[in-house]
Amino acid sequence: MWAARVLRGRHRDADRGSATVWSVGAIAVLCVVFGIVLALGQAVAARHRAAGGADLAALAAADHWADGVAQACDRADRVARAQGARLVRCVVVGEISDVTAASGRGLFAAEVRARAGPADAVPPPQRPPRPHPLPAPSPTLSEAPLPELSPRGPPAAVP
């Protein structure tokens, strides 16, 4: 009887502290999930910052097209920097501006393209879409060649 009490006590003591291990594991999983959510939030913020910078830079360049391409792109660069983005590309053709702005660094970098100009302006010519090669048509049942039958009749079944 004394031995049974000792064994029961040891078994009970073996489980002591297991809740701490489970708690530490749950906290670690929650920290990883929280880190992923923060990283996604950082990526979304960089994307929105780049989009806002590109949109406003394109509007600024389109507004100053008459001053010349260099002045229009310089204005677009200043506007993009004021929005927390950097100007990657700036093209002004007539009254239409086409800019690309980037924001963030490394894994959280985002790059956005924006165009601006008057609604009645003619856009620059674009390449026509390339035709996709179609696969060769498969023969239909009526077009498929029929097997030749020998004059002796159908072939014998092979066991």
Contact map, one row per residue, 1 for C-alpha under 8 A:
111110000000000000000000000000000000000000000000000000000000000000000000000000000000000000000000000000000000000000000000000000000000000000000000000000000000000
111111000000000000000000000000000000000000000000000000000000000000000000000000000000000000000000000000000000000000000000000000000000000000000000000000000000000
111111100000000000000000000000000000000000000000000000000000000000000000000000000000000000000000000000000000000000000000000000000000000000000000000000000000000
111111110000000000000000000000000000000000000000000000000000000000000000000000000000000000000000000000000000000000000000000000000000000000000000000000000000000
111111111000000000000000000000000000000000000000000000000000000000000000000000000000000000000000000000000000000000000000000000000000000000000000000000000000000
011111111100000000000000000000000000000000000000000000000000000000000000000000000000000000000000000000000000000000000000000000000000000000000000000000000000000
001111111110000000000000000000000000000000000000000000000000000000000000000000000000000000000000000000000000000000000000000000000000000000000000000000000000000
000111111111000000000000000000000000000000000000000000000000000000000000000000000000000000000000000000000000000000000000000000000000000000000000000000000000000
000011111111100000000000000000000000000000000000000000000000000000000000000000000000000000000000000000000000000000000000000000000000000000000000000000000000000
000001111111110000000000000000000000000000000000000000000000000000000000000000000000000000000000000000000000000000000000000000000000000000000000000000000000000
000000111111111000000000000000000000000000000000000000000000000000000000000000000000000000000000000000000000000000000000000000000000000000000000000000000000000
000000011111111100000000000000000000000000000000000000000000000000000000000000000000000000000000000000000000000000000000000000000000000000000000000000000000000
000000001111111100000000000000000000000000000000000000000000000000000000000000000000000000000000000000000000000000000000000000000000000000000000000000000000000
000000000111111100000000000000000000000000000000000000000000000000000000000000000000000000000000000000000000000000000000000000000000000000000000000000000000000
000000000011111111000000000000000000000000000000000000000000000000000000000000000000000000000000000000000000000000000000000000000000000000000000000000000000000
000000000001111111100000000000000000000000000000000000000000000000000000000000000000000000000000000000000000000000000000000000000000000000000000000000000000000
000000000000001111111000000000000000000000000000000000000000000000000000000000000000000000000000000000000000000000000000000000000000000000000000000000000000000
000000000000001111111100000000000000000000000000000000000000000000000000000000000000000000000000000000000000000000000000000000000000000000000000000000000000000
000000000000000111111110000000000000000000000000000000000000000000000000000000000000000000000000000000000000000000000000000000000000000000000000000000000000000
000000000000000011111111000000000000000000000000000000000000000000000000000000000000000000000000000000000000000000000000000000000000000000000000000000000000000
000000000000000011111111100000000000000000000000000000000000000000000000000000000000000000000000000000000000000000000000000000000000000000000000000000000000000
000000000000000001111111110000000000000000000000000000000000000000000000000000000000000000000000000000000000000000000000000000000000000000000000000000000000000
000000000000000000111111111000000000000000000000000000000000000000000000000000000000000000000000000000000000000000000000000000000000000000000000000000000000000
000000000000000000011111111100000000000000000000000000000000000000000000000000000000000000000000000000000000000000000000000000000000000000000000000000000000000
000000000000000000001111111110000000000000000000000000000000000000000000000000000000000000000000000000000000000000000000000000000000000000000000000000000000000
000000000000000000000111111111000000000000000000000000000000000000000000000000000000000000000000000000000000000000000000000000000000000000000000000000000000000
000000000000000000000011111111100000000000000000000000000000000000000000000000000000000000000000000000000000000000000000000000000000000000000000000000000000000
000000000000000000000001111111110000000000000000000000000000000000000000000000000000000000000000000000000000000000000000000000000000000000000000000000000000000
000000000000000000000000111111111000000000000000000000000000000000000000000000000000000000000000000000000000000000000000000000000000000000000000000000000000000
000000000000000000000000011111111100000000000000000000000000000000000000000000000000000000000000000000000000000000000000000000000000000000000000000000000000000
000000000000000000000000001111111110000000000000000000000000000000000000000000000000000000000000000000000000000000000000000000000000000000000000000000000000000
000000000000000000000000000111111111000000000000000000000000000000000000000000000000000000000000000000000000000000000000000000000000000000000000000000000000000
000000000000000000000000000011111111100000000000000000000000000000000000000000000000000000000000000000000000000000000000000000000000000000000000000000000000000
000000000000000000000000000001111111110000000000000000000000000000000000000000000000000000000000000000000000000000000000000000000000000000000000000000000000000
000000000000000000000000000000111111111000000000000000000000000000000000000000000000000000000000000000000000000000000000000000000000000000000000000000000000000
000000000000000000000000000000011111111100000000000000000000000000000000000000000000000000000000000000000000000000000000000000000000000000000000000000000000000
000000000000000000000000000000001111111110000000000000000000000000000000000000000000000000000000000000000000000000000000000000000000000000000000000000000000000
000000000000000000000000000000000111111111000000000000000000000000000000000000000000000000000000000000000000000000000000000000000000000000000000000000000000000
000000000000000000000000000000000011111111100000000000000000000000000000000000000000000000000000000000000000000000000000000000000000000000000000000000000000000
000000000000000000000000000000000001111111110000000000000000000000000000000000000000000000000000000000000000000000000000000000000000000000000000000000000000000
000000000000000000000000000000000000111111111000000000000000000000000000000000000000000000000000000000000000000000000000000000000000000000000000000000000000000
000000000000000000000000000000000000011111111100000000000000000000000000000000000000000000000000000000000001000000000000000000000000000000000000000000000000000
000000000000000000000000000000000000001111111110000000000000000000000000000000000000000000000000000000000001110000000000000000000000000000000000000000000000000
000000000000000000000000000000000000000111111111000000000000000000000000000000000000000000000000000000000000000000000000000000000000000000000000000000000000000
000000000000000000000000000000000000000011111111100000000000000000000000000000000000000000000000000000000000000000000000000000000000000000000000000000000000000
000000000000000000000000000000000000000001111111110000000000000000000000000000000000000000000000000000110001110000000000000000000000000000000000000000000000000
000000000000000000000000000000000000000000111111111000000000000000000000000000000000000000000000000000100000111100000000000000000000000000000000000000000000000
000000000000000000000000000000000000000000011111111100000000000000000000000000000000000000000000000000000000000000000000000000000000000000000000000000000000000
000000000000000000000000000000000000000000001111111110000000000000000000000000000011100000000000000000100000000000000000000000000000000000000000000000000000000
000000000000000000000000000000000000000000000111111111000000000000000000000000000001100000000000000011100000011100000000000000000000000000000000000000000000000
000000000000000000000000000000000000000000000011111111100000000000000000000000000000000000000000000010000000001111000000000000000000000000000000000000000000000
000000000000000000000000000000000000000000000001111111110000000000000000000000000010000000000000000000000000000000000000000000000000000000000000000000000000000
000000000000000000000000000000000000000000000000111111111000000000000000000000111011110000000000000010000000000000000000000000000000000000000000000000000000000
000000000000000000000000000000000000000000000000011111111100000000000000000000010000101000000000001111000000000111000000000000000000000000000000000000000000000
000000000000000000000000000000000000000000000000001111111110000000000000000000000000000000000000000000000000000001110000000000000000000000000000000000000000000
000000000000000000000000000000000000000000000000000111111111000000000000000100110000000000000000000000000000000000000000000000000000000000000000000000000000000
000000000000000000000000000000000000000000000000000011111111100000000000001110110000000000000000001000000000000000000000000000000000000000000000000000000000000
000000000000000000000000000000000000000000000000000001111111110000000000000100000000000000000000111000000000000001110000000000000000000000000000000000000000000
000000000000000000000000000000000000000000000000000000111111111000000000000100000000000000000000100000000000000000111000000000000000000000000000000000000000000
000000000000000000000000000000000000000000000000000000011111111100000001001100100000000000000000000000000000000000000000000000000000000000000000000000000000000
000000000000000000000000000000000000000000000000000000001111111110000001101100000000000000010000100000000000000000000000000000000000000000000000000000000000000
000000000000000000000000000000000000000000000000000000000111111110000001000000000000000000010011100000000000000000011000000000000000000000000000000000000000000
000000000000000000000000000000000000000000000000000000000011111111000001000000000000000000000000000000000000000000001000000000000000000000000000000000000000000
000000000000000000000000000000000000000000000000000000000001111111110011001000000000000000000000000000000000000000000000000000000000000000000000000000000000000
000000000000000000000000000000000000000000000000000000000000111111111011000000000000000000010111100000000000000000000000000000000000000000000000000000000000000
000000000000000000000000000000000000000000000000000000000000001111110000000000000000000000000010000000000000000000000000000000000000000000000000000000000000000
000000000000000000000000000000000000000000000000000000000000000111111011000000000000000000000000000000000000000000000000000000000000000000000000000000000000000
000000000000000000000000000000000000000000000000000000000000000111111111000000000000000000000000000000000000000000000000000000000000000000000000000000000000000
000000000000000000000000000000000000000000000000000000000000000010111111100000000000000000110000000000000000000000000000000000000000000000000000000000000000000
000000000000000000000000000000000000000000000000000000000000000000011111110000000000000000000000000000000000000000000000000000000000000000000000000000000000000
000000000000000000000000000000000000000000000000000000000000000110111111111000000000000000000000000000000000000000000000000000000000000000000000000000000000000
000000000000000000000000000000000000000000000000000000000001111110111111111100000000000000010000000000000000000000000000000000000000000000000000000000000000000
000000000000000000000000000000000000000000000000000000000000100000001111111110000000000001110000000000000000000000000000000000000000000000000000000000000000000
000000000000000000000000000000000000000000000000000000000000000000000111111111000000000000000000000000000000000000000000000000000000000000000000000000000000000
000000000000000000000000000000000000000000000000000000001001100100000011111111100000000000000000000000000000000000000000000000000000000000000000000000000000000
000000000000000000000000000000000000000000000000000000011111100000000001111111110000001001000000000000000000000000000000000000000000000000000000000000000000000
000000000000000000000000000000000000000000000000000000001000000000000000111111111000011000000000000000000000000000000000000000000000000000000000000000000000000
000000000000000000000000000000000000000000000000000000000000000000000000011111111100000000000000000000000000000000000000000000000000000000000000000000000000000
000000000000000000000000000000000000000000000000000010011001000000000000001111111110000000000000000000000000000000000000000000000000000000000000000000000000000
000000000000000000000000000000000000000000000000000011011000000000000000000111111111111000000000000010000000000000000000000000000000000000000000000000000000000
000000000000000000000000000000000000000000000000000010000000000000000000000011111111111000000000000000000000000000000000000000000000000000000000000000000000000
000000000000000000000000000000000000000000000000000000000000000000000000000001111111100000000000000000000000000000000000000000000000000000000000000000000000000
000000000000000000000000000000000000000000000000100110000000000000000000000000111111100000000000000000000000000000000000000000000000000000000000000000000000000
000000000000000000000000000000000000000000000000110010000000000000000000000000011111110000000000000000100000000000000000000000000000000000000000000000000000000
000000000000000000000000000000000000000000000000110011000000000000000000000000011111111000000000000011110000000000000000000000000000000000000000000000000000000
000000000000000000000000000000000000000000000000000010000000000000000000000010011001111100000000000011100000000000000000000000000000000000000000000000000000000
000000000000000000000000000000000000000000000000000001000000000000000000000110011000111111000000001111000000000000000000000000000000000000000000000000000000000
000000000000000000000000000000000000000000000000000000000000000000000000000000000000011111000000001111000000000000000000000000000000000000000000000000000000000
000000000000000000000000000000000000000000000000000000000000000000000000000000000000001111100000011110000000000000000000000000000000000000000000000000000000000
000000000000000000000000000000000000000000000000000000000000000000000000100100000000001111110000111100000000000000000000000000000000000000000000000000000000000
000000000000000000000000000000000000000000000000000000000000000000001000100000000000000011111000111000000000000000000000000000000000000000000000000000000000000
000000000000000000000000000000000000000000000000000000000000110010001001100000000000000001111111110000000000000000000000000000000000000000000000000000000000000
000000000000000000000000000000000000000000000000000000000000000000000000000000000000000000111111100000000000000000000000000100000000000000000000000000000000000
000000000000000000000000000000000000000000000000000000000000000010000000000000000000000000011111100000000000000000000000000000000000000000000000000000000000000
000000000000000000000000000000000000000000000000000000000000010011000000000000000000000000011111100000000000000000001100100000000000000000000000000000000000000
000000000000000000000000000000000000000000000000000000000000010010000000000000000000000000011111110000000000000000111100101000000000000000000000000000000000000
000000000000000000000000000000000000000000000000000000000110110010000000000000000000000001111111111000000000000000111000000000000000000000000000000000000000000
000000000000000000000000000000000000000000000000000000000100000000000000000000000000000011110001111100000000000011110000000000000000000000000000000000000000000
000000000000000000000000000000000000000000000000000001001100000000000000000000000000001111100000111110000000000011100000000000000000000000000000000000000000000
000000000000000000000000000000000000000000000000000001000000000000000000000000000000001111000000011111000000001111000000000000000000000000000000000000000000000
000000000000000000000000000000000000000000000000011011000000000000000000000000010000111110000000001111100000001110000000000000000000000000000000000000000000000
000000000000000000000000000000000000000000000000010001000000000000000000000000000000111100000000000111110000111100000000000000000000000000000000000000000000000
000000000000000000000000000000000000000000000110110000000000000000000000000000000001110000000000000011111000111000000000000000000000000000000000000000000000000
000000000000000000000000000000000000000000000100000000000000000000000000000000000000100000000000000001111101110000000000000000000000000000000000000000000000000
000000000000000000000000000000000000000000000000000000000000000000000000000000000000000000000000000000111111100000000000000000000000000000000000000000000000000
000000000000000000000000000000000000000000000000000000000000000000000000000000000000000000000000000000011111100000000000000000000000000000000000000000000000000
000000000000000000000000000000000000000000000000000000000000000000000000000000000000000000000000000000001111100000000000000000000000000000000000000000000000000
000000000000000000000000000000000000000001100100000000000000000000000000000000000000000000000000000000011111110000000000000000000000000000000000000000000000000
000000000000000000000000000000000000000000100110000000000000000000000000000000000000000000000000000001111111111000000000000000000000000000000000000000000000000
000000000000000000000000000000000000000000100110010000000000000000000000000000000000000000000000000001110001111100000000000000000000000000000000000000000000000
000000000000000000000000000000000000000000000010011000000000000000000000000000000000000000000000000111100000111110000000000000000000000000000000000000000000000
000000000000000000000000000000000000000000000010011001000000000000000000000000000000000000000000000111000000011111000000000000000000000000000000000000000000000
000000000000000000000000000000000000000000000000001001000000000000000000000000000000000000000000011110000000001111100000000000000000000000000000000000000000000
000000000000000000000000000000000000000000000000001001100100000000000000000000000000000000000000011100000000000111110000000000000000000000000000000000000000000
000000000000000000000000000000000000000000000000000000100110000000000000000000000000000000000001111000000000000011111000000000000000000000000000000000000000000
000000000000000000000000000000000000000000000000000000100110010000000000000000000000000000000001110000000000000001111100000000000000000000000000000000000000000
000000000000000000000000000000000000000000000000000000000010011000000000000000000000000000000011100000000000000000111110100000000000000000000000000000000000000
000000000000000000000000000000000000000000000000000000000000000000000000000000000000000000000011000000000000000000011111100000000000000000000000000000000000000
000000000000000000000000000000000000000000000000000000000000000000000000000000000000000000000000000000000000000000001111100000000000000000000000000000000000000
000000000000000000000000000000000000000000000000000000000000000000000000000000000000000000000000000000000000000000000111110000000000000000000000000000000000000
000000000000000000000000000000000000000000000000000000000000000000000000000000000000000000000011000000000000000000001111111000000000000000000000000000000000000
000000000000000000000000000000000000000000000000000000000000000000000000000000000000000000000000000000000000000000000001111100000000000000000000000000000000000
000000000000000000000000000000000000000000000000000000000000000000000000000000000000000000000001000000000000000000000000111110000000000000000000000000000000000
000000000000000000000000000000000000000000000000000000000000000000000000000000000000000000001000000000000000000000000000011111000000000000000000000000000000000
000000000000000000000000000000000000000000000000000000000000000000000000000000000000000000000000000000000000000000000000001111100000000000000000000000000000000
000000000000000000000000000000000000000000000000000000000000000000000000000000000000000000000000000000000000000000000000000111110000000000000000000000000000000
000000000000000000000000000000000000000000000000000000000000000000000000000000000000000000000000000000000000000000000000000011111000000000000000000000000000000
000000000000000000000000000000000000000000000000000000000000000000000000000000000000000000000000000000000000000000000000000001111100000000000000000000000000000
000000000000000000000000000000000000000000000000000000000000000000000000000000000000000000000000000000000000000000000000000000111110000000000000000000000000000
000000000000000000000000000000000000000000000000000000000000000000000000000000000000000000000000000000000000000000000000000000011111000000000000000000000000000
000000000000000000000000000000000000000000000000000000000000000000000000000000000000000000000000000000000000000000000000000000001111100000000000000000000000000
000000000000000000000000000000000000000000000000000000000000000000000000000000000000000000000000000000000000000000000000000000000111110000000000000000000000000
000000000000000000000000000000000000000000000000000000000000000000000000000000000000000000000000000000000000000000000000000000000011111000000000000000000000000
000000000000000000000000000000000000000000000000000000000000000000000000000000000000000000000000000000000000000000000000000000000001111100000000000000000000000
000000000000000000000000000000000000000000000000000000000000000000000000000000000000000000000000000000000000000000000000000000000000111110000000000000000000000
000000000000000000000000000000000000000000000000000000000000000000000000000000000000000000000000000000000000000000000000000000000000011111000000000000000000000
000000000000000000000000000000000000000000000000000000000000000000000000000000000000000000000000000000000000000000000000000000000000001111100000000000000000000
000000000000000000000000000000000000000000000000000000000000000000000000000000000000000000000000000000000000000000000000000000000000000111110000000000000000000
000000000000000000000000000000000000000000000000000000000000000000000000000000000000000000000000000000000000000000000000000000000000000011111111000000000000000
000000000000000000000000000000000000000000000000000000000000000000000000000000000000000000000000000000000000000000000000000000000000000001111111000000000000000
000000000000000000000000000000000000000000000000000000000000000000000000000000000000000000000000000000000000000000000000000000000000000000111111000000000000000
000000000000000000000000000000000000000000000000000000000000000000000000000000000000000000000000000000000000000000000000000000000000000000111111000000000000000
000000000000000000000000000000000000000000000000000000000000000000000000000000000000000000000000000000000000000000000000000000000000000000111111100000000000000
000000000000000000000000000000000000000000000000000000000000000000000000000000000000000000000000000000000000000000000000000000000000000000111111110000000000000
000000000000000000000000000000000000000000000000000000000000000000000000000000000000000000000000000000000000000000000000000000000000000000000011111000000000000
000000000000000000000000000000000000000000000000000000000000000000000000000000000000000000000000000000000000000000000000000000000000000000000001111100000000000
000000000000000000000000000000000000000000000000000000000000000000000000000000000000000000000000000000000000000000000000000000000000000000000000111110000000000
000000000000000000000000000000000000000000000000000000000000000000000000000000000000000000000000000000000000000000000000000000000000000000000000011111000000000
000000000000000000000000000000000000000000000000000000000000000000000000000000000000000000000000000000000000000000000000000000000000000000000000001111101100000
000000000000000000000000000000000000000000000000000000000000000000000000000000000000000000000000000000000000000000000000000000000000000000000000000111111110000
000000000000000000000000000000000000000000000000000000000000000000000000000000000000000000000000000000000000000000000000000000000000000000000000000011111000000
000000000000000000000000000000000000000000000000000000000000000000000000000000000000000000000000000000000000000000000000000000000000000000000000000001111100000
000000000000000000000000000000000000000000000000000000000000000000000000000000000000000000000000000000000000000000000000000000000000000000000000000011111110000
000000000000000000000000000000000000000000000000000000000000000000000000000000000000000000000000000000000000000000000000000000000000000000000000000011011111000
000000000000000000000000000000000000000000000000000000000000000000000000000000000000000000000000000000000000000000000000000000000000000000000000000001001111100
000000000000000000000000000000000000000000000000000000000000000000000000000000000000000000000000000000000000000000000000000000000000000000000000000000000111110
000000000000000000000000000000000000000000000000000000000000000000000000000000000000000000000000000000000000000000000000000000000000000000000000000000000011111
000000000000000000000000000000000000000000000000000000000000000000000000000000000000000000000000000000000000000000000000000000000000000000000000000000000001111
000000000000000000000000000000000000000000000000000000000000000000000000000000000000000000000000000000000000000000000000000000000000000000000000000000000000111
